[in-house]
């Protein structure tokens, strides 16, 4: 016996091929844009709190690692305000700053672990060659310089540096943005 069709005249529901992307849901690029904006701003907020509220001194690589999240936040905002089709393209462009965040944080972890030397000249402690004490004091930086190979830990008893946490955050953010981009495709 044949079952009645309950689709109200729309015909049978099409079946999806195995492994195919889920059907595009209207407005999901807005979800991805909001997600990119929130992820970028959250990373910047944590860095600001660690520096200004917890008193942690960032090194040159730490400061450089903040730029991809600034770009991600701007792209997320752009994905929210542009038309739907362009929003999907902007959402795909979010892969670039996330890849940069992954590469920068992996470089920083490698420096902390001693796998390779500091890539930036600002990452080393200042050295002075001769001169009087007054000349040395005059040439000192206004803020203390933190070497990049000295790990900064948010929790003293947990052996995970902020650079490692940044790598994990960038990896998780990349997966979330890819998920959102796939839903909007």
ABEGO torsion letter per residue (X at the ends): XBBBBAAGGAEBBBBBBBGBBBBBBBGAAAAAAAAAAAAAAAAAAAAAAAAAAAGBBBBAAAAAAAAAAAAAAAAAAAAAABBAAAAAAAAAAAAAAAAAAAAAAAAAAAAAAGABBBABAAABBBBBBEEBAAAAAAABBABBBBBAABBBBABAABBBBAAAAAAAAAAAAAAAAAAAAAAAX
